[in-house]
Amino acid sequence: MGTQLQLRGMRGGDNPNEWNFSHGEDVTAVHRAYAEVGCNIFKINTFGANRYKLAGTGLSVSDCIKKAAENARKATADGIIALDVGPLGKLLQPVGDLPFDEAYEAFSEMIIAAKDVCDVIMLETFTDIYEIKAAMLAAKENCSLPLFVSAAFDGEGRLLSGTDADTYAAVVEGLGADAIGFNCGVGPKQLIPLVKRLREVCSLPIIVNPNAGLPKTDGKHTYFDLSPEEFAEDVQKLISLGAVAVGGCCGTTPEHIAAVINRCRNTDILPSASNGLTAVSSGSKTVYIGEKPVIIGERINPTGKPRFKKALHEKDMGYILGVASSQVDAGADILDVNVGLPETDEVTLLNETVNAVQGITNLPLQIDTTNAEALENAMRHYNGKPLVNSVNGKKESLNTVLPLVKKYGGVVVGLTLDENGIPDTAEGRFNIAKRIIGEAEKYGIAKKNIVIDPLTITVSTDKNAADITLTALKKIRAELGVCTVLGVSNVSFGLPERDRINSAFFTLALENGLDAGIINPSSDMMMSAYRSFCALKGCDENCADYIAAYSTGTEKKAPEAKQTLSLKAAIIKGLADAAALAAEELIKTKPALEMIDADIVPALDEVGDGFGKNKIFLPQLLMSAQAASKAFDVIKKTMSKSGSESKGNVVIATVKGDVHDIGKNITRVLLENYGFEVTDLGKDVPPDTVLEAVKKTGAAVCGLSALMTTTVPAMKQTTEMLKKEIPGCKVVVGGAVLTQEYADMIGADFYAKDAMNTVRYCQEIYK
């Protein structure tokens, strides 16, 4: 829509939503052009019709959406009219400043306006899985229209937030979308591996709307490098891989879509995919239960832990995050989170703890509570597809927990107990498991989203307890075909040297079909049993994990959480409070500038290198930056305010006509944490304003950002003005629509594919 309206006279600074009113006939003409070549689904001109992007235009969300739908209806008598919902242009907490609930409200406003004038809700060009969740909940809770979800992946196969195709599929399918797919970002060739993978891990219909290749410019307009015939040939390949609905995004003209229709009209589509993968995820990492045995860390739990209880009562999140971090280091795959204590507000505390833990690790979490209100609140705000502990065979539990699991898309742990307690036979526990699976099916919860816990009872009170559990475990796994989980350490209550019993029972359970063990990963004996089992059973390729752990000849025991970490470690782990505490201690014995050069910058470099190598992702990068900021706050109190600590001045701006500033904001945070003084001009900034700021600050570097193809000409204009007036200033450009070739074409000095590239370039310039 944007490039088509640009061809009809829309300028870089115009808001496309305003054209629904001022140039409604042109918007209708765009739709009609695609209708005439045979399109079925028409995305209306509402991509940016949310309260944030309409601010200052005088347009209401409701009026804009209704007018856009009216314009589309005029072009087609029987076409399917889709509300086009784009991202809000803001980062959600904890890495940004937009609360999840406010994002939900903004999307709800759009959905409510569209539910009577549109046929389909289409989320597209999203780059943050957490924002996708907010938009999906808004759609599911405010209307009954079909819901399609499409995201913009980069050339590395991930979203901006680090989400891969597996995690994208787990979350979107779990939340109940009707179709899933990809659009924008790249051309059809680059989407081939993503469609292949999505087909392997997702059961939903796949939709694909690629760009017409990569963007180019002729100096006045943006265009894309694939001809209609080339585009159609590539799209046909995507259909052969599993796409069932195809179209086009940036740069796809009516001729492109006509070529697709002519070439692909009679192409056979693959039948719906179906898989039995039991997937739990964070926002950027998916763990499959049922492949290699999974370790669930049990330590974020007050039971039998006085120090942890104290931390919960005092809301000592630093200590709690330290416990989480130690389990990550010890090798956990999933972290259990249980904060249930008398005299605490579990509803609030569980949500806060889940959010805080997700801020410092990308491991999936198990939300562990018997409080239904706390469970719903935590599941609603969880970023990913959680493991939920738990439901049982009691009617009240089934009727309370299963609807939440269905609504929020988790994997639920089913405990084999009911109104009569825990059966003392394996057969009794098997029957309860079977009943839980049957009840879940009534709610539309697939078997793959259920994990059964046949319950571990201590052998100190019943000599047959372990054998009954193991027999039930084996029978459930073999005959019901569901994955299994156990709280392993319960077997040894009341006995000395508990790890000896625990590790032996753990090994027996693994041999009898245990898929996930809830254990203490900091226990050397437990992890030794686990690694040895995986090596012996072929779950550890080339015994790599075993060798990595024990190749020195001494077993590595992971330390329990410490209340204090080194400054460098705290920053790397993204622990803001711990970083501040470490800085306060270190400043007593170490000069401030030495702390910056020897501790803070090396920590940020290590995180930045990990980001560049796709070993860590944006949320962790920003949490580390925030931790560094906390340390800087401490250091600045002891430093002069002369400005001598600045590494140099940098001016940054989102160009005229563009209201997206996520990438720019990330860049600002990182530059500031590397010691640069940043002048952030905001978004929709005219060239003259950029020029004036560079002159005023004497900045040697100016960074320009653009997300929309229609605003790249404004970037070119700003770059040319800077080069003419201040030839010594280096211009850095970045944004989703930019490429190295494009940057060269508009005369920029450097193309930054991400924020860390900008930091590295500024370091070179200010050597």
C-alpha positions, 0 to 999 in steps of 0.5 A: 500500500505504501509504495503504491500510494507513493506512486500516486503522489504521497510524499515522504512526510505524509501519514498514509492513514490520512489518505483514507480521508483526503485521497480515498479514491486513490486508496480505493484505486489501489485495492481495485487494481489488485481486485482486477488481477484476482486477489481474494484478500484485501488488507485495508490501509490501517497498518499504522492506525493505532493511538500512538501513530495517529497522535497529532493527526486529529484522526480517531482510531475508529474513524480511520479503520471504518473509512479504510474498510469503506474504501476497500469495499468500494473496490471489491464486491466479494473480496475478504476485507482484512484489518491490517494491524502493524506493530505499535512502534514501541518496545514493551517492558521490561526491555522497553517502556510500554507496559504489556497491558497498555499495548493490549488496550491499544490493539483492542481499540483497533479490533473493536473498531474493525469487528463489524466492518472487516472479515479477518484480523491480519497482524503483520510485520511484527518483530517482537513475539511479546507484542504479537501476544498482546495483539493476539489476546486483543483480537481473541478477547474482543471479536470472533473474526479469523486471526492471521499472524505474520511476522518480519524475520531478518536474514538470520532467521529471527525476529528483532527480539531474537525469536526463531521460527520454532518459538514463533510457532509455539507461541502463535499456535498456542494462543490460537491463531488460524494461520501463521506466516511471514511478510516483509523484511526479505524477498521470497528466496530468503523465506525458503528455509523459514517456511521449511522449518515452520512446516516441520514444527507447526500445525497451522496453515502457512501464509507468506507475503514476501517483498518483491526482493530487496529495496533500491532507489532511483533517487526519488522513489523506492522500488524492489529488484524482483520482476513479476515473473521472478517473484512468481517463480519464487512464490511457487517454490514457497507453495511447494514447501507448504504455503497455502495463502500467498501474496505480496508485501513491499514493492509488489505491484498488481503485476507481481500478484497477477504473475503469481495468480497466473503461475500458481493458480493450479499448484497443488498445496500440501495437506495440513501439517500435524506434529506431536511436538511438546514445546515450551518456550520463552520469547526466544528459546524453545525446549522440546520435551520428549526428545533429549531428557529435560532438566527443570530447575527447582530452586525458585521455590520457598519450600525448605529454603529459609533464605528464599522465604526471606527474599520473597517477604522482602521482595529481594529480587536481586537474590531471586534473580541470583538463584535463577542465574545460578541454575542457568549456569548449572545447566537447567533447560527450564526454570520452575517459578513458585513464590507461594507463601502465606502473608504475601500477595502471590498474584502480584509477586508471581507476575513480578518474579516471572517478568524479572526472571525473563529479563535475565534469561531466555530459558522457558519457565514453569509457572508453579502455583495453586492460586488460579488468579495468580496463574492467570495473571502470570500466564497472561503476562508471560513472554512465550509458551509456559509450562504450567504446574499444575492440574489434577484429577479433581473436578474443581482443578480441571474446570479452573486450570484447563480453560486457562491453559487453552486460552493462553496456550501453555503446556500443562502438568497433570498430577495423578491425584483426585478427590480420593488422594494419590492412588497407592497403585500404578493402575490408579495413577494411570487411570487419573492420567487418562481422565485428565487427558480426556477432560483436556481434549474437551477444551481443545487441548491436544495431547502434545500440550499435556505432561503427566506427573505420576507423583514421587512419594518418599521411600522413607514412609513406604518401601514400595513408593518408588516402584509404584511411581516408576511402574506408573511412569512407564505405563503412562509413557508407553500406553497414553503417548504423553510426555512425563515429569517428576519432582525427583527429590521428593523420594528422599524426604526424611533420609540422610545424604539425600542426593545419593537416593535422588540420583539413583532414583533419577536414573531409574526414572529416566530409564522408565520413560521420564522426559523431564526431571524437576531437580536441583541442577547445582547438585553434582550427583544429580547432574552427573547421573543426568549427563551419564544417562544421556551419554549412555543412551545416545542423547548426547551426540559424541558425548559432547556435553559429558566431555565438556563437563568432566574433561578436566578430570574434576567434576564441576559443581555449579555454585549456589546463588550469591548475593553479590557478583563481580561488576562484570558478571552482573552486567553480563547477566543483566542483573541491574541491582547486583551491578549497582551493589557491585559498583558501590563496593568496587568504587571504594577501592578502584578509580571510577575511570578504571572501573569503566575501562576494566569492568563495564566496557569489557562486559558490554563488549562481551555481551555485544560480541555474543549479540553479533554472533547470535548467541544472545539476543536483543532482550538480554543485550538491553538488560545488560545495558540497563545493568551497566546504566545502574553501575554508571549511576553509582560511578557518576556520583564520584566523577566530575561533571565536566563532561570529560568522561564522554567518548564523543557526541552523536546525533541520532534521529528517525527521518521525516515522515517515519514514526518508528523509533525502536531501533533508534532507541536501542542504539541510544541506550547502547551508545550511552552505555559505551560513554558517548553523549547522545542527542536523540532528536526523536522521530519524524525529524525534518532534515533541517532539524538534524543539520542544526543539531549536528552543527550545535553539538559538533557531532562527528557522527549522525545516525539516521533510522527509517523503517518504512520504504516511503520514508527512505527518500527523506533519509537520502535528502537528510544525508545529502544536506549533511554532506553538503553543509558538514562534509566532515560528519559521518552519516550512519544509516539503519532500519529494516528496509535498508541494505548496504547497497541502498546505503551506498546509493544514498551516500551514507558513510556506514550501514549499520545492520544493528545497534552494536554495529553503530557502537563499533563504528562510533568507537572507530571514528572517535579513536 
